Amino acid sequence: MRRAAPFDISSLSRAAHEFATLTHQAIAPHAPVVGERIFACETGLHVAAISRAPSLYEPFDPSLVGARRELCVGGKSGIEAIRQALLEEAAPVEVTPHLVSQVRRVSERLGRPLERRELMKLAKAA
């Protein structure tokens, strides 16, 4: 059961971004609460758990600060994370250890998690 935040945080992200603009400072992508990628995760167990029970890993719903949950696949992803990403794309592809190693290799070469189109390309070739 998700608890309500003890205070209103709905305008926090907007205020932080306005302040960053005024001070000519960037907000780090993984900055607590207001970073654009604070609700992004890539590791296999974390992705699998969040897809089943987000409230166990997130202190509040991302929409409260204008964010969204982002489940990524990349160098730290396992079979379950890749399977979940393919299910979200309605791609009935069997996830094999070979596909997992391809995803990891490409992600490490690019230095970032894969975009969905890149994952789909690898999955179709598998």
Summary of the structure (lengths in Angstrom):
residues: 126
radius of gyration: 16.7
end to end distance: 39.2
largest distance: 49.3
contacts: 331
relative contact order: 0.14
helix: 48%
strand: 5%
